Amino acid sequence: MKEISDLLKKNDIRALSYKKIGNVIIADTNIGKVAIKKNKNKDYIYNYLNTRNFNYYPDILSEEEYIISKYEMDTDIPKEQKIVDLIDLVSLLHSKTTHYKSITEDEYKKIYEDLSNNYEYLKEYYTDIISIIDEKVFMSPSEYLLARNIDAIFKSIEIGASYVNDWLETTKGLNKMRMTIVHNNLSLSHYIRNENNYLISWDKSKIDIPVFDLYNLYNNHFVDFDFIELLKRYERVYPLKKYEIELFFILITMPSKIEFNDTEFNMCIKIGNEIDKLYKSHELIEEYKKSIVKN
């Protein structure tokens, strides 16, 4: 705590009290509440965002070993409105930080091979898991739940692998890839809405393909919202390229690796959520394709 106290003094801030919430320290100070968090991203992301006229984050008072920022209170608004505001902000982030990276055919093939290998690994993994489960005389509830739904997992692997092949065809002849700043940790818990909009927790931010932000947001909230509407809203500001939306389809179709390393109750929830996500993913893809045909 002395290190933090010294850093505050260095910035002419006097702490009156401290409170730790997760990995963030909230301090009452002579200038109001501030949030203090270990700086895991040393690329000075906030300076870069400023150069792109994107300042939708709490005021940064110091960006050294620790990030010291003004503490902003969230407003109690319906989550349905909040997710719409968040997707608007994400589309703005991507549009303001877009640039293009030169990429060779071999680099596209390397991405293709990595994705294909992931699908092949999952196919082998689930084949082994279900073989072990099938040999049991008495299955646990979670094992029975997985066994009942294993066809959905294998079907998703098969469809996803075909999407990977489609993606490689789409990238033929392309010699650049669109890149942006991706927050890389998107969820409603990292978005504050009061009189302004704020994205917080930029620890994992990096330069990458923009759909990774959509993928993270989808993983965190697929059960909470109609994501097809959010995707359409995002594309009003930032239309996705064909190879980008196909990559998004690949990511959301890829099953997670379910490991039996938790309580029976939690394993049933984990497996149920995974199966639900796969069904919702295929529904989203079909609805998106239909909307493209109509337009």
C-alpha positions as CSV (number, residue, x, y, z in Angstrom):
1,M,0.0,0.0,0.0
2,K,3.0,2.3,0.6
3,E,3.8,2.1,-3.1
4,I,0.3,3.3,-4.0
5,S,0.4,6.0,-1.3
6,D,3.7,7.3,-2.6
7,L,2.3,7.4,-6.2
8,L,-0.8,9.3,-5.0
9,K,1.4,11.9,-3.2
10,K,3.6,12.2,-6.3
11,N,0.4,13.3,-8.2
12,D,-0.6,15.6,-5.4
13,I,-3.4,13.3,-4.2
14,R,-4.0,12.7,-0.5
15,A,-5.9,9.5,0.3
16,L,-8.4,9.5,3.2
17,S,-9.4,5.8,3.0
18,Y,-9.1,2.8,0.8
19,K,-11.5,0.0,-0.3
20,K,-10.6,-3.0,-2.4
21,I,-13.1,-4.3,-4.9
22,G,-11.6,-7.3,-6.8
23,N,-8.3,-6.1,-8.3
24,V,-9.2,-2.4,-8.1
25,I,-8.6,-0.2,-5.1
26,I,-11.1,2.6,-4.6
27,A,-9.7,5.5,-2.6
28,D,-11.5,8.5,-1.1
29,T,-9.1,11.4,-1.7
30,N,-8.9,15.2,-1.4
31,I,-10.0,15.4,-5.1
32,G,-12.8,12.8,-4.8
33,K,-13.0,9.1,-5.4
34,V,-10.3,7.5,-7.6
35,A,-9.8,4.0,-8.9
36,I,-6.3,2.5,-8.7
37,K,-5.3,-0.6,-10.7
38,K,-2.1,-2.3,-11.6
39,N,-1.1,-1.3,-15.1
40,K,-0.9,-4.6,-17.0
41,N,-0.9,-2.9,-20.5
42,K,2.3,-0.8,-20.8
43,D,1.5,0.4,-24.3
44,Y,-0.1,3.6,-23.1
45,I,-3.3,2.8,-24.7
46,Y,-5.1,6.0,-23.4
47,N,-2.6,8.2,-25.2
48,Y,-3.2,6.4,-28.4
49,L,-7.0,6.6,-28.0
50,N,-6.7,10.3,-27.4
51,T,-4.8,10.7,-30.7
52,R,-7.8,9.0,-32.4
53,N,-10.3,11.3,-30.6
54,F,-11.7,8.5,-28.6
55,N,-11.9,9.6,-25.0
56,Y,-14.7,7.5,-23.6
57,Y,-12.9,6.3,-20.5
58,P,-12.6,7.9,-17.0
59,D,-10.1,10.7,-16.7
60,I,-6.6,9.2,-16.3
61,L,-4.6,11.0,-13.5
62,S,-1.5,8.8,-13.8
63,E,-0.4,6.0,-16.1
64,E,2.7,4.4,-14.6
65,E,3.0,1.1,-12.7
66,Y,-0.5,1.8,-11.6
67,I,-3.4,3.4,-13.5
68,I,-5.0,6.1,-11.4
69,S,-8.3,7.3,-12.8
70,K,-11.4,9.2,-11.7
71,Y,-14.0,6.9,-10.2
72,E,-17.2,7.1,-12.1
73,M,-20.6,5.9,-10.8
74,D,-22.8,3.8,-13.0
75,T,-26.4,4.9,-13.5
76,D,-29.2,2.4,-12.9
77,I,-30.7,2.0,-16.4
78,P,-32.4,-1.0,-18.1
79,K,-29.8,-3.5,-19.3
80,E,-31.5,-3.5,-22.7
81,Q,-30.7,0.1,-23.1
82,K,-27.2,-0.2,-21.7
83,I,-26.2,-2.9,-24.1
84,V,-27.4,-0.8,-27.1
85,D,-25.3,2.1,-25.8
86,L,-22.3,-0.2,-25.4
87,I,-22.6,-1.6,-29.0
88,D,-22.8,2.0,-30.3
89,L,-19.6,2.8,-28.4
90,V,-17.8,-0.2,-29.7
91,S,-18.6,0.6,-33.3
92,L,-17.3,4.1,-32.7
93,L,-14.1,2.7,-31.2
94,H,-13.5,0.5,-34.2
95,S,-14.3,3.2,-36.7
96,K,-11.9,5.7,-35.1
97,T,-9.0,3.3,-34.8
98,T,-9.2,1.5,-38.1
99,H,-6.1,0.9,-40.2
100,Y,-5.0,-1.8,-42.6
101,K,-2.2,-4.3,-42.2
102,S,-0.5,-5.9,-45.2
103,I,-0.8,-9.7,-45.0
104,T,0.4,-12.4,-47.4
105,E,-1.4,-15.5,-48.7
106,D,0.8,-17.6,-46.4
107,E,-0.3,-15.7,-43.4
108,Y,-3.9,-16.2,-44.3
109,K,-3.1,-19.9,-44.7
110,K,-1.5,-20.0,-41.3
111,I,-4.7,-18.6,-39.7
112,Y,-6.7,-21.2,-41.6
113,E,-4.4,-24.0,-40.4
114,D,-4.7,-22.8,-36.8
115,L,-8.5,-22.7,-37.0
116,S,-8.7,-26.1,-38.7
117,N,-6.4,-27.6,-36.1
118,N,-8.6,-26.3,-33.3
119,Y,-11.7,-27.9,-34.8
120,E,-9.8,-31.2,-35.4
121,Y,-8.5,-31.2,-31.8
122,L,-12.0,-30.6,-30.4
123,K,-13.4,-33.4,-32.6
124,E,-10.8,-35.8,-31.2
125,Y,-11.3,-34.5,-27.6
126,Y,-15.0,-35.0,-27.6
127,T,-14.7,-38.4,-29.3
128,D,-12.4,-39.6,-26.5
129,I,-14.7,-38.0,-23.8
130,I,-17.9,-39.6,-25.1
131,S,-16.1,-43.0,-25.5
132,I,-15.2,-42.9,-21.8
133,I,-18.7,-41.9,-20.8
134,D,-20.4,-44.5,-22.9
135,E,-18.4,-47.3,-21.2
136,K,-19.8,-46.3,-17.8
137,V,-22.6,-48.3,-16.3
138,F,-23.9,-45.4,-14.3
139,M,-23.4,-41.9,-15.7
140,S,-23.3,-38.8,-13.5
141,P,-26.0,-36.2,-14.3
142,S,-23.4,-34.0,-16.1
143,E,-22.1,-36.9,-18.1
144,Y,-25.6,-37.9,-19.1
145,L,-26.3,-34.3,-20.1
146,L,-23.2,-34.2,-22.3
147,A,-24.0,-37.6,-23.8
148,R,-27.6,-36.5,-24.7
149,N,-26.2,-33.4,-26.5
150,I,-23.0,-34.7,-28.0
151,D,-24.6,-34.8,-31.5
152,A,-25.1,-31.0,-31.2
153,I,-21.4,-30.6,-30.4
154,F,-20.2,-32.8,-33.3
155,K,-22.6,-31.0,-35.7
156,S,-21.2,-27.6,-34.6
157,I,-17.7,-28.9,-35.2
158,E,-18.6,-30.1,-38.6
159,I,-20.3,-26.9,-39.6
160,G,-17.6,-24.7,-38.2
161,A,-14.9,-26.6,-40.1
162,S,-16.8,-25.9,-43.3
163,Y,-16.9,-22.2,-42.4
164,V,-13.2,-22.3,-42.1
165,N,-12.9,-23.6,-45.7
166,D,-15.3,-20.9,-46.8
167,W,-13.2,-18.3,-45.1
168,L,-10.0,-19.4,-46.8
169,E,-11.8,-19.0,-50.2
170,T,-13.0,-15.5,-49.2
171,T,-9.5,-14.4,-48.4
172,K,-8.0,-15.4,-51.7
173,G,-6.6,-12.4,-53.5
174,L,-6.7,-10.2,-50.4
175,N,-3.4,-8.6,-49.4
176,K,-4.5,-6.7,-46.4
177,M,-6.5,-7.1,-43.2
178,R,-8.5,-4.4,-41.3
179,M,-7.2,-3.9,-37.8
180,T,-8.5,-1.8,-34.9
181,I,-8.0,-1.3,-31.2
182,V,-10.0,-4.0,-29.6
183,H,-11.0,-3.6,-25.9
184,N,-10.8,-7.5,-25.7
185,N,-12.8,-7.7,-22.5
186,L,-16.2,-6.4,-23.4
187,S,-19.1,-6.9,-21.0
188,L,-21.7,-4.8,-19.3
189,S,-19.6,-4.9,-16.2
190,H,-16.9,-3.0,-18.0
191,Y,-19.2,-0.2,-19.3
192,I,-20.4,2.8,-17.3
193,R,-23.3,4.9,-18.3
194,N,-24.1,8.2,-16.6
195,E,-24.1,11.6,-18.3
196,N,-21.3,10.2,-20.4
197,N,-20.2,6.8,-21.8
198,Y,-17.1,5.1,-20.3
199,L,-15.3,1.9,-21.2
200,I,-13.2,0.6,-18.3
201,S,-10.7,-2.2,-17.7
202,W,-8.5,-1.8,-20.8
203,D,-5.9,-4.3,-19.4
204,K,-6.3,-6.8,-22.3
205,S,-6.7,-4.2,-25.1
206,K,-4.6,-4.7,-28.2
207,I,-4.5,-4.1,-32.0
208,D,-6.4,-7.0,-33.7
209,I,-9.4,-7.9,-35.9
210,P,-12.5,-6.0,-34.7
211,V,-14.7,-9.1,-34.6
212,F,-12.8,-10.3,-31.5
213,D,-14.7,-7.6,-29.5
214,L,-18.0,-8.8,-30.8
215,Y,-17.0,-12.4,-30.0
216,N,-16.1,-11.5,-26.4
217,L,-19.3,-9.6,-26.0
218,Y,-21.3,-12.5,-27.4
219,N,-19.7,-15.0,-25.1
220,N,-20.5,-12.9,-22.1
221,H,-24.1,-12.0,-23.0
222,F,-25.5,-14.4,-25.6
223,V,-28.1,-15.6,-23.2
224,D,-29.2,-12.1,-22.2
225,F,-29.9,-10.3,-25.5
226,D,-31.0,-10.7,-29.1
227,F,-27.6,-10.5,-30.6
228,I,-28.7,-10.3,-34.2
229,E,-30.2,-6.9,-33.5
230,L,-27.0,-5.7,-31.8
231,L,-25.0,-6.9,-34.8
232,K,-27.2,-5.0,-37.2
233,R,-26.9,-1.9,-35.0
234,Y,-23.1,-2.2,-34.9
235,E,-23.0,-2.6,-38.7
236,R,-24.9,0.7,-39.3
237,V,-21.7,2.4,-38.2
238,Y,-19.1,-0.2,-39.0
239,P,-20.1,-2.6,-41.7
240,L,-18.2,-5.9,-41.5
241,K,-16.2,-7.2,-44.4
242,K,-17.1,-10.7,-45.7
243,Y,-14.0,-12.3,-44.3
244,E,-14.7,-10.7,-40.9
245,I,-18.3,-11.9,-40.5
246,E,-17.2,-15.3,-41.6
247,L,-14.5,-15.3,-38.9
248,F,-17.1,-14.3,-36.4
249,F,-19.2,-17.3,-37.4
250,I,-16.2,-19.6,-37.0
251,L,-15.5,-18.3,-33.5
252,I,-19.1,-18.5,-32.2
253,T,-19.6,-22.0,-33.7
254,M,-16.5,-23.5,-32.1
255,P,-17.4,-25.4,-29.0
256,S,-15.5,-24.7,-25.8
257,K,-13.4,-27.5,-24.3
258,I,-15.5,-28.8,-21.4
259,E,-13.4,-30.4,-18.7
260,F,-14.9,-32.2,-15.8
261,N,-13.1,-30.3,-13.1
262,D,-15.9,-28.8,-11.0
263,T,-18.8,-29.8,-8.8
264,E,-21.6,-31.8,-10.4
265,F,-24.0,-28.9,-10.0
266,N,-21.6,-26.4,-11.7
267,M,-20.7,-28.9,-14.4
268,C,-24.4,-29.3,-15.4
269,I,-24.7,-25.5,-15.6
270,K,-21.5,-25.3,-17.7
271,I,-22.6,-28.0,-20.1
272,G,-26.1,-26.6,-20.4
273,N,-24.8,-23.1,-21.1
274,E,-22.4,-24.5,-23.8
275,I,-25.2,-26.4,-25.6
276,D,-27.5,-23.4,-25.4
277,K,-24.7,-21.2,-26.9
278,L,-24.2,-23.5,-29.8
279,Y,-27.9,-23.6,-30.7
280,K,-28.2,-19.8,-30.4
281,S,-25.1,-19.3,-32.5
282,H,-26.5,-21.4,-35.4
283,E,-29.8,-19.5,-35.1
284,L,-28.0,-16.2,-35.2
285,I,-26.0,-17.2,-38.3
286,E,-29.1,-18.4,-40.2
287,E,-30.9,-15.2,-39.3
288,Y,-28.0,-13.0,-40.4
289,K,-27.7,-14.8,-43.7
290,K,-31.5,-14.4,-44.3
291,S,-31.2,-10.7,-43.6
292,I,-28.3,-10.4,-46.1
293,V,-30.4,-12.1,-48.8
294,K,-33.4,-9.8,-48.1
295,N,-31.1,-6.7,-48.5
